[in-house]
Amino acid sequence: MQERIPHEIAPLTPGADGLAPREPAPVGARPRDSGTLPDRIRHRFPILERLVYVNSCSQGALSDSVREAYAAYLRDWDEKGAPWAYWVERAEAARASFAGLIGADPDEIAVTTSLSAGVSAVASGLRYARRSKLVLTDLEFPTVGQIWHAQASRGARVVHVAPEADGTIPLERFDAAIDEDTLLVSITHVSYRTGAMIDVEPIVRLAHERGALVLLDAYQSVGSLPVDAKALGVDFLAAGVLKYLLGSAGLGFLYCRRDVVERVWPTATGWFADEDVFAMDAWDYSPSRTARRFESGTPPIPAIYAGIAGIELMEEIGIADTREHVLGLNRRLIDGLDDLKATMVTPRRPKRRGALICVKSRDVDALVAALRREGIVTSSRDGNLRISAHAYNSVDDIDAILAALKRNRSLLA
């Protein structure tokens, strides 16, 4: 298969396993381990010994460190009985890990059970009298759209911005939708349906010029590419650890810009959101003056153990290196899809897509099942096959997928 290289990416070094060439390490820097990225880490993920796993957009592969984190939680519980002081410290460690991950301060982070919990807390704390309009896109995950539409009973008015046929949304469409009545703009960084990545900063500038807040759903981007909440300028950012951060279900986080925190008064709340958690006061509501006001009840302790382990592993692997590696793998995948004359739903420009590649199918359920019979784990949305590589995937994985798709070409649109 002939390599076709878009101008955005430098040519590959021969034998580099899909990795673009790196600049020489600076003097005094710790030398990199030899071998490609997957060569160095695949042994940490036992499922890769049996299957081609390219479903990180749904859930990251289970690592040895996350498995051990669950074992550590059970040991602590067994040995100490009720080690709540330590478990609360683990929640604070998760807060610090989330903050470091997106360039925030710990007091700007709420530790939640899910992205839904964080966004619901924000929605419950907004008032829709002076400004009532909420601007969304058609690419949002259902939980986000449902939460905002649920605010209609409280006076909110929801408007959707539609994408172009290639999955991108021109800034002009946001310009037409965001006005002086807009309270908040809710956008998804990378769409779970198409893999399209939105250009966040121009939308934030436009919204702020008109006095609106911006919430970013970063679940499909955090861990797969570097994300800096301060640089993006968003007011809120919500995500979880289940996908590219290699954690498990039951743990998410919400970033709230410090100068916005006390403008929002959540009514979806709980005792860990209180200014003094251990005041145990059932006659008062005094939310924390930090982003902790968006938390609720008892922290999800087992998931916190696993989430910290996943984040630490991703930091060891390198998020920027992961982005570079996956871009190379996806270039190879896209070239192969072109050879098969498949229809790709995801934008072709690397700067306009995340780690996820979506392909049209005539019968996507049959295609996902056919690939699974061949030992390839994928998923589907909206009639499209989703192929989502991560740091642990290799060129051999991509070639195996393309060979299987060729054998099942009749199921591709």
URMO-V490456 format. One record per helix or strand of 2 or more residues. SS is the DSSP state (helix for helix, strand for strand). FROM is the first residue (numbers start at 1). TO is the last residue. Records with the same first field share a line. If there is no record, write none. Layout:
BEGIN
SS: FROM-TO + FROM-TO
END
This chain:
BEGIN
helix: 37-44 + 46-49 + 64-80 + 84-102 + 106-108 + 115-125 + 142-154 + 171-177 + 200-209 + 229-232 + 258-263 + 271-273 + 277-279 + 291-294 + 301-317 + 319-339 + 350-352 + 364-373 + 395-407 + 409-411
strand: 52-53 + 109-112 + 133-137 + 157-161 + 182-188 + 196-197 + 213-217 + 236-240 + 252-256 + 356-361 + 376-377 + 379-381 + 384-388
END
